[in-house]
Amino acid sequence: MATINDATVSVRRNTAAPTRPVVIIGAGIQGCATAFFLSQRGQSVIVLDKDHVGRHASGVNAGGVRRLGRDINEIPLSLVAMDWWHQINQLLDIEDGFHQQFYVKVALDDAGANLAGSRIQQLEKAGFKHEKWVEPEQLHRRIPHLTKSIIGGVLVEGDGWALPWRITRAFYEQAVKLGAEFRTPVSVQSVDYVGDHWQVTTNVGKLEADNVVNCAGAWGAQIAKMVGDDMPVEAHAPMLVVTDRQPLFLDAVIGVMGGTLSLKQLDNGSMVIGGGMRGVADPDQNKTQLTPVGLSKFVMTAGRVFSHLRDVSILRAWAGIEGYTADNLPFIGRGSQPGIIHGFGFSAHGFQLGPGVGEVLADLVMARQPRVDISPFAPQRFSKLS
Ligand SMILES: Cc1cc2nc3c(=O)[nH]c(=O)nc-3n(C[C@H](O)[C@H](O)[C@H](O)COP(=O)(O)OP(=O)(O)OC[C@H]3O[C@@H](n4cnc5c(N)ncnc54)[C@H](O)[C@@H]3O)c2cc1C
């Protein structure tokens, strides 16, 4: 893969503004999807990553593609993203990119069922009808292995899962085909406004840009600080386990109402189990540490939903580094200075949003009005409070 040499790179193109290549910092799903949409629209793009494409959260996540259970402010963006997921094969020229199934959060007890009831009421009031209560008989018919004590659930048809590394890579490959340049490993060290443009200084040289898009994930706050934006994120390390192969029994993704579980079965029979339990993140060293107690909780919760999984063997466990904001909503929007656009802090649910985020960030670069309201994700929302 190409790296930049010591010279200042300034490529001017005969396109409407922006005139210099858009510089995107971060080659996770958000950076790759943004590069894809910008390239599709004829913009020249350079993506920089201190490691490599999909090295962090975007390559190692649970692959859950769900509208279910989203913060109400995030639903419009999630719906736009889902439209892209339902045509992801054509969009990215791949096969079987998205395993369309259904996603259900089961109620283990009355507390779970009550939560489900108020959630559906809240959504209906806001005009959203995609989440539906499903009665226990129907649920057990659709998922015969569910423990008999489950008393219903909230379900979204058409949600599902995808292989995270594969999709991130597919956005990258298509962006490259459309002319985007990726330079790795290249670490951004500072971003300064010089005269009439931005100068992005890396460990191997400088680039000039009119627009800089910050898709730096758990490191996004560091990039924001370089351009004078105070956008706090905390780095955490959500964990996942993969089990030994089980006979195929599940064609849905399972969560728990009021609890933390995400459970799916891959085509080879292995179960991928996650949901909320965190290890220790060390973003400065690119390292994570797993906590065994958390890992065993996954399997215990899985066993409450499917009793035959109580004795399942964990084959492999891992964690990824993810940036969390104080309200668990991402930062998506313009920075305080012209030409700076932020898209980070996805708080462990940004994979599904990826195609929608890519579209929105491309709109912002091109001074177009995104088709969804992004005001809940305002980069300035915490600095206003202080
Ligand atoms: C274990 C786990 C499970 C998850 N499960 C799900 C799920 O089921 N469904 C879902 O929707 N979401 C899930 N998520 C969340 C999802 O993975 C993330 O929200 C999403 O991948 C974030 O993408 P990103 O592009 O913002 O960040 P990243 O993928 O972290 O990419 C950011 C990139 O920026 C680069 N970078 C940082 N600083 C610099 C710098 N100074 N110079 C150059 N490059 C830099 C990094 O190297 C990195 O590659 C999960 C996350 C984890 C960790």
PDBQT file of the ligand as one rigid body, heavy atoms in Angstrom, charges set to zero:
ROOT
HETATM    1  C1  LIG A 401     -16.492  -5.910  20.353  1.00  0.00    +0.000 C 
HETATM    2  C2  LIG A 401     -17.377  -4.933  19.661  1.00  0.00    +0.000 A 
HETATM    3  C3  LIG A 401     -18.650  -5.321  19.262  1.00  0.00    +0.000 A 
HETATM    4  C4  LIG A 401     -19.476  -4.421  18.572  1.00  0.00    +0.000 A 
HETATM    5  N1  LIG A 401     -20.664  -4.858  18.071  1.00  0.00    +0.000 NA
HETATM    6  C5  LIG A 401     -21.390  -4.063  17.264  1.00  0.00    +0.000 A 
HETATM    7  C6  LIG A 401     -22.568  -4.537  16.645  1.00  0.00    +0.000 A 
HETATM    8  O1  LIG A 401     -22.916  -5.701  16.778  1.00  0.00    +0.000 OA
HETATM    9  N2  LIG A 401     -23.279  -3.683  15.882  1.00  0.00    +0.000 N 
HETATM   10  C7  LIG A 401     -22.903  -2.384  15.696  1.00  0.00    +0.000 A 
HETATM   11  O2  LIG A 401     -23.627  -1.638  15.013  1.00  0.00    +0.000 OA
HETATM   12  N3  LIG A 401     -21.769  -1.909  16.253  1.00  0.00    +0.000 NA
HETATM   13  C8  LIG A 401     -21.007  -2.710  17.017  1.00  0.00    +0.000 A 
HETATM   14  N4  LIG A 401     -19.847  -2.252  17.576  1.00  0.00    +0.000 N 
HETATM   15  C9  LIG A 401     -19.464  -0.864  17.350  1.00  0.00    +0.000 C 
HETATM   16  C10 LIG A 401     -18.783  -0.645  16.003  1.00  0.00    +0.000 C 
HETATM   17  O3  LIG A 401     -17.798  -1.615  15.779  1.00  0.00    +0.000 OA
HETATM   18  C11 LIG A 401     -18.160   0.751  15.984  1.00  0.00    +0.000 C 
HETATM   19  O4  LIG A 401     -19.110   1.708  16.415  1.00  0.00    +0.000 OA
HETATM   20  C12 LIG A 401     -17.684   1.146  14.597  1.00  0.00    +0.000 C 
HETATM   21  O5  LIG A 401     -16.891   0.122  14.034  1.00  0.00    +0.000 OA
HETATM   22  C13 LIG A 401     -16.875   2.438  14.695  1.00  0.00    +0.000 C 
HETATM   23  O6  LIG A 401     -16.290   2.675  13.453  1.00  0.00    +0.000 OA
HETATM   24  P1  LIG A 401     -15.244   3.849  13.278  1.00  0.00    +0.000 P 
HETATM   25  O7  LIG A 401     -14.883   3.875  11.852  1.00  0.00    +0.000 OA
HETATM   26  O8  LIG A 401     -15.804   5.078  13.921  1.00  0.00    +0.000 OA
HETATM   27  O9  LIG A 401     -14.017   3.455  14.239  1.00  0.00    +0.000 OA
HETATM   28  P2  LIG A 401     -12.746   2.434  14.057  1.00  0.00    +0.000 P 
HETATM   29  O10 LIG A 401     -13.133   1.183  13.380  1.00  0.00    +0.000 OA
HETATM   30  O11 LIG A 401     -12.133   2.333  15.416  1.00  0.00    +0.000 OA
HETATM   31  O12 LIG A 401     -11.789   3.239  13.094  1.00  0.00    +0.000 OA
HETATM   32  C14 LIG A 401     -11.080   4.376  13.502  1.00  0.00    +0.000 C 
HETATM   33  C15 LIG A 401      -9.735   4.353  12.805  1.00  0.00    +0.000 C 
HETATM   34  O13 LIG A 401      -9.067   5.598  13.052  1.00  0.00    +0.000 OA
HETATM   35  C16 LIG A 401      -7.678   5.328  13.056  1.00  0.00    +0.000 C 
HETATM   36  N5  LIG A 401      -6.972   6.425  13.718  1.00  0.00    +0.000 N 
HETATM   37  C17 LIG A 401      -7.100   6.847  14.992  1.00  0.00    +0.000 A 
HETATM   38  N6  LIG A 401      -6.273   7.869  15.260  1.00  0.00    +0.000 NA
HETATM   39  C18 LIG A 401      -5.589   8.103  14.119  1.00  0.00    +0.000 A 
HETATM   40  C19 LIG A 401      -4.550   9.025  13.765  1.00  0.00    +0.000 A 
HETATM   41  N7  LIG A 401      -4.043   9.912  14.648  1.00  0.00    +0.000 N 
HETATM   42  N8  LIG A 401      -4.040   8.988  12.511  1.00  0.00    +0.000 NA
HETATM   43  C20 LIG A 401      -4.525   8.087  11.586  1.00  0.00    +0.000 A 
HETATM   44  N9  LIG A 401      -5.490   7.188  11.892  1.00  0.00    +0.000 NA
HETATM   45  C21 LIG A 401      -6.022   7.201  13.124  1.00  0.00    +0.000 A 
HETATM   46  C22 LIG A 401      -7.594   4.013  13.834  1.00  0.00    +0.000 C 
HETATM   47  O14 LIG A 401      -6.368   3.323  13.597  1.00  0.00    +0.000 OA
HETATM   48  C23 LIG A 401      -8.820   3.262  13.347  1.00  0.00    +0.000 C 
HETATM   49  O15 LIG A 401      -8.504   2.327  12.319  1.00  0.00    +0.000 OA
HETATM   50  C24 LIG A 401     -19.023  -3.094  18.325  1.00  0.00    +0.000 A 
HETATM   51  C25 LIG A 401     -17.751  -2.697  18.752  1.00  0.00    +0.000 A 
HETATM   52  C26 LIG A 401     -16.925  -3.606  19.385  1.00  0.00    +0.000 A 
HETATM   53  C27 LIG A 401     -15.539  -3.170  19.790  1.00  0.00    +0.000 C 
ENDROOT
TORSDOF 0
